Amino acid sequence: MKKSLTVLLTFMILLSFSLVGFAQTSFFDISKANPPKAIESSDMTIFFIVKASENEFWQIVLDGAQKAAKHFGVEFIHQEATSESEVSRQVSILETAIITKPSAIVLAPTVADALVPGIERAMESGIPVIIIDSMANTDNYVSYLGSDNYVIGQKSADELAKALEKKNGSASGKVAAITYMSGVGSLEARMSGFLDRVKEAYPDIEVVAVRDAMGQVGNTINITIDLLTAHPDLDGLYANNQMTGDDLVRALDMLGRKDLAAVAVDSSAQEIWGLENDYLDAVLVQQPWVMGYAGVAYAVMARNGVPLAKNVDTGILVITKESLASGEADAAINPFEYYKNW
């Protein structure tokens, strides 16, 4: 009984959340296809595709998704490439998903264009597609669930400016930014938000370099060392995802550099350690567990023709050393433990 009540309440909360701003959206519709026949969730199969298996962020997303699949009683299938650089592998997985004709597909597109043909083919075949984390260059999907990545970039610039002011007495100095891989929609939006915000709000901050780790774990360590060699007067660094953030912390630890202002996106054990030990000043965290859980919940609702919001912001949390100590960030930084008894 308790489990049934939990499922019902969770479903209703998510449904209510989806209807915020509903007047601005259309009813569930699959372009050029017949609306799917409603079925029991116990008869559904949800095919879940994230960007990669090699980093903790996607493991958290999958944990939330698997918990939702258990709650709703759906069959859950997930496949993913090893690395986010394996775009062709993700395209192939999506093609496989379409062939198996699942009840719905939940997808985190690695790049904005490559997955579009598959997404549109799925929708035209009557398979609802829920997109999470990063947008694709198509409007032919049911719902998008994710943080506003442009806003993440803007907030990152604000946090770096605060860190510079704290360390140097003013929001000024030379900074550099590092992205994990060019062409990834979420990362491109974060970098644009960061650069635009610096330009419009912080005239005394100069961005001296924007570097690309080219989708390779470890590259940011060398990039950080190169940047500090080329710019010995560098005041700050920005890493726009977990892999670059992890490597940034490793590089600063190797060099013993706690004097720099530094901000990273996403949370991992490495980044949280960096925050606790003064190598990072702030970490901007999405809610990947919630994103995964909601992805499955929305897929269930979409398959049954429930009217859903087209775009849903899953939120951003700024974590500092102080908020770590207070415990207010526990759900975001340790979701495996926080949600284990759900």
QUIUR-V232680 format. One record per residue. N is the residue number from 1. RES is the residue in one letter. PSI is psi in whole degrees, 0 to 359 (999 if undefined). Layout:
BEGIN
n=N res=RES psi=PSI
n=N res=RES psi=PSI
END
This chain:
BEGIN
n=1 res=M psi=315
n=2 res=K psi=318
n=3 res=K psi=317
n=4 res=S psi=318
n=5 res=L psi=319
n=6 res=T psi=315
n=7 res=V psi=315
n=8 res=L psi=313
n=9 res=L psi=316
n=10 res=T psi=315
n=11 res=F psi=314
n=12 res=M psi=322
n=13 res=I psi=313
n=14 res=L psi=322
n=15 res=L psi=315
n=16 res=S psi=319
n=17 res=F psi=319
n=18 res=S psi=336
n=19 res=L psi=2
n=20 res=V psi=126
n=21 res=G psi=19
n=22 res=F psi=332
n=23 res=A psi=338
n=24 res=Q psi=1
n=25 res=T psi=172
n=26 res=S psi=164
n=27 res=F psi=158
n=28 res=F psi=129
n=29 res=D psi=138
n=30 res=I psi=116
n=31 res=S psi=132
n=32 res=K psi=24
n=33 res=A psi=158
n=34 res=N psi=138
n=35 res=P psi=142
n=36 res=P psi=149
n=37 res=K psi=134
n=38 res=A psi=137
n=39 res=I psi=162
n=40 res=E psi=145
n=41 res=S psi=332
n=42 res=S psi=344
n=43 res=D psi=4
n=44 res=M psi=151
n=45 res=T psi=123
n=46 res=I psi=123
n=47 res=F psi=119
n=48 res=F psi=123
n=49 res=I psi=113
n=50 res=V psi=182
n=51 res=K psi=324
n=52 res=A psi=158
n=53 res=S psi=350
n=54 res=E psi=352
n=55 res=N psi=156
n=56 res=E psi=329
n=57 res=F psi=313
n=58 res=W psi=334
n=59 res=Q psi=325
n=60 res=I psi=317
n=61 res=V psi=314
n=62 res=L psi=325
n=63 res=D psi=316
n=64 res=G psi=319
n=65 res=A psi=317
n=66 res=Q psi=324
n=67 res=K psi=319
n=68 res=A psi=319
n=69 res=A psi=321
n=70 res=K psi=316
n=71 res=H psi=317
n=72 res=F psi=351
n=73 res=G psi=28
n=74 res=V psi=156
n=75 res=E psi=134
n=76 res=F psi=122
n=77 res=I psi=131
n=78 res=H psi=143
n=79 res=Q psi=148
n=80 res=E psi=155
n=81 res=A psi=164
n=82 res=T psi=317
n=83 res=S psi=152
n=84 res=E psi=344
n=85 res=S psi=348
n=86 res=E psi=65
n=87 res=V psi=318
n=88 res=S psi=328
n=89 res=R psi=318
n=90 res=Q psi=321
n=91 res=V psi=316
n=92 res=S psi=320
n=93 res=I psi=318
n=94 res=L psi=320
n=95 res=E psi=318
n=96 res=T psi=316
n=97 res=A psi=315
n=98 res=I psi=319
n=99 res=I psi=324
n=100 res=T psi=350
n=101 res=K psi=61
n=102 res=P psi=172
n=103 res=S psi=327
n=104 res=A psi=160
n=105 res=I psi=135
n=106 res=V psi=128
n=107 res=L psi=135
n=108 res=A psi=96
n=109 res=P psi=130
n=110 res=T psi=316
n=111 res=V psi=158
n=112 res=A psi=333
n=113 res=D psi=321
n=114 res=A psi=330
n=115 res=L psi=354
n=116 res=V psi=312
n=117 res=P psi=318
n=118 res=G psi=318
n=119 res=I psi=313
n=120 res=E psi=325
n=121 res=R psi=319
n=122 res=A psi=312
n=123 res=M psi=317
n=124 res=E psi=340
n=125 res=S psi=0
n=126 res=G psi=14
n=127 res=I psi=110
n=128 res=P psi=138
n=129 res=V psi=124
n=130 res=I psi=124
n=131 res=I psi=136
n=132 res=I psi=154
n=133 res=D psi=303
n=134 res=S psi=138
n=135 res=M psi=158
n=136 res=A psi=160
n=137 res=N psi=62
n=138 res=T psi=151
n=139 res=D psi=2
n=140 res=N psi=74
n=141 res=Y psi=169
n=142 res=V psi=300
n=143 res=S psi=149
n=144 res=Y psi=127
n=145 res=L psi=118
n=146 res=G psi=169
n=147 res=S psi=155
n=148 res=D psi=103
n=149 res=N psi=331
n=150 res=Y psi=319
n=151 res=V psi=323
n=152 res=I psi=315
n=153 res=G psi=317
n=154 res=Q psi=313
n=155 res=K psi=327
n=156 res=S psi=318
n=157 res=A psi=318
n=158 res=D psi=317
n=159 res=E psi=323
n=160 res=L psi=322
n=161 res=A psi=318
n=162 res=K psi=318
n=163 res=A psi=321
n=164 res=L psi=319
n=165 res=E psi=320
n=166 res=K psi=321
n=167 res=K psi=324
n=168 res=N psi=352
n=169 res=G psi=350
n=170 res=S psi=158
n=171 res=A psi=75
n=172 res=S psi=163
n=173 res=G psi=181
n=174 res=K psi=132
n=175 res=V psi=161
n=176 res=A psi=154
n=177 res=A psi=146
n=178 res=I psi=127
n=179 res=T psi=157
n=180 res=Y psi=320
n=181 res=M psi=124
n=182 res=S psi=146
n=183 res=G psi=345
n=184 res=V psi=121
n=185 res=G psi=312
n=186 res=S psi=320
n=187 res=L psi=323
n=188 res=E psi=318
n=189 res=A psi=319
n=190 res=R psi=316
n=191 res=M psi=320
n=192 res=S psi=315
n=193 res=G psi=318
n=194 res=F psi=308
n=195 res=L psi=319
n=196 res=D psi=318
n=197 res=R psi=318
n=198 res=V psi=315
n=199 res=K psi=319
n=200 res=E psi=333
n=201 res=A psi=342
n=202 res=Y psi=78
n=203 res=P psi=340
n=204 res=D psi=3
n=205 res=I psi=126
n=206 res=E psi=122
n=207 res=V psi=107
n=208 res=V psi=344
n=209 res=A psi=145
n=210 res=V psi=118
n=211 res=R psi=155
n=212 res=D psi=124
n=213 res=A psi=358
n=214 res=M psi=35
n=215 res=G psi=19
n=216 res=Q psi=119
n=217 res=V psi=134
n=218 res=G psi=334
n=219 res=N psi=328
n=220 res=T psi=334
n=221 res=I psi=309
n=222 res=N psi=322
n=223 res=I psi=316
n=224 res=T psi=315
n=225 res=I psi=317
n=226 res=D psi=317
n=227 res=L psi=317
n=228 res=L psi=335
n=229 res=T psi=315
n=230 res=A psi=331
n=231 res=H psi=76
n=232 res=P psi=342
n=233 res=D psi=18
n=234 res=L psi=137
n=235 res=D psi=336
n=236 res=G psi=160
n=237 res=L psi=145
n=238 res=Y psi=127
n=239 res=A psi=125
n=240 res=N psi=13
n=241 res=N psi=183
n=242 res=Q psi=313
n=243 res=M psi=317
n=244 res=T psi=325
n=245 res=G psi=316
n=246 res=D psi=312
n=247 res=D psi=327
n=248 res=L psi=315
n=249 res=V psi=316
n=250 res=R psi=316
n=251 res=A psi=315
n=252 res=L psi=326
n=253 res=D psi=316
n=254 res=M psi=320
n=255 res=L psi=352
n=256 res=G psi=35
n=257 res=R psi=94
n=258 res=K psi=3
n=259 res=D psi=348
n=260 res=L psi=147
n=261 res=A psi=132
n=262 res=A psi=134
n=263 res=V psi=141
n=264 res=A psi=164
n=265 res=V psi=147
n=266 res=D psi=166
n=267 res=S psi=145
n=268 res=S psi=171
n=269 res=A psi=322
n=270 res=Q psi=316
n=271 res=E psi=320
n=272 res=I psi=321
n=273 res=W psi=318
n=274 res=G psi=324
n=275 res=L psi=315
n=276 res=E psi=331
n=277 res=N psi=18
n=278 res=D psi=22
n=279 res=Y psi=337
n=280 res=L psi=147
n=281 res=D psi=331
n=282 res=A psi=149
n=283 res=V psi=127
n=284 res=L psi=121
n=285 res=V psi=133
n=286 res=Q psi=188
n=287 res=Q psi=74
n=288 res=P psi=326
n=289 res=W psi=314
n=290 res=V psi=320
n=291 res=M psi=317
n=292 res=G psi=315
n=293 res=Y psi=311
n=294 res=A psi=328
n=295 res=G psi=315
n=296 res=V psi=316
n=297 res=A psi=316
n=298 res=Y psi=324
n=299 res=A psi=318
n=300 res=V psi=313
n=301 res=M psi=318
n=302 res=A psi=318
n=303 res=R psi=334
n=304 res=N psi=16
n=305 res=G psi=20
n=306 res=V psi=133
n=307 res=P psi=129
n=308 res=L psi=150
n=309 res=A psi=143
n=310 res=K psi=320
n=311 res=N psi=129
n=312 res=V psi=121
n=313 res=D psi=118
n=314 res=T psi=1
n=315 res=G psi=163
n=316 res=I psi=140
n=317 res=L psi=129
n=318 res=V psi=123
n=319 res=I psi=131
n=320 res=T psi=175
n=321 res=K psi=326
n=322 res=E psi=317
n=323 res=S psi=333
n=324 res=L psi=313
n=325 res=A psi=330
n=326 res=S psi=340
n=327 res=G psi=357
n=328 res=E psi=344
n=329 res=A psi=9
n=330 res=D psi=317
n=331 res=A psi=327
n=332 res=A psi=323
n=333 res=I psi=342
n=334 res=N psi=60
n=335 res=P psi=330
n=336 res=F psi=316
n=337 res=E psi=317
n=338 res=Y psi=321
n=339 res=Y psi=9
n=340 res=K psi=331
n=341 res=N psi=13
n=342 res=W psi=999
END
